Amino acid sequence: MDWNKVGRWVLLAGSVVLGVLAGLVGFWIFEAKVPAAMQTTVLSAEARVYYLGAGVGLGFVIFAWSMLGVAIAGRSAASRTRRELAKK
């Protein structure tokens, strides 16, 4: 089993869950701040889809930034030195 791939899948799942939670928080704020007289069923449904979709998108952005950080850390001088010392 390739643990790097497993770690990437876990990171992707965690990032998307974090993004969806952020979208839900945004939707809860929307429901709390928009007066009930202004909310319709269609507006509420559209807002829920929009916020959850934006949350999923945010999750993928979090994943991309995390993978970029992993790639940069893997190419750093400290990482290179550790690999060279491990070979000896």
Sequence and secondary structure as in RCSB ss.txt:
>XXXX:A:sequence
MDWNKVGRWVLLAGSVVLGVLAGLVGFWIFEAKVPAAMQTTVLSAEARVYYLGAGVGLGFVIFAWSMLGVAIAGR
SAASRTRRELAKK
>XXXX:A:secstr
  HHHHHHHHHHHHHHHHHHHHHHHHHHHHHHHS TTT  HHHHHHHHHHHHHHHHHHHHHHHHHHHHHHHHHHT
SHHHHHHHHHHH 
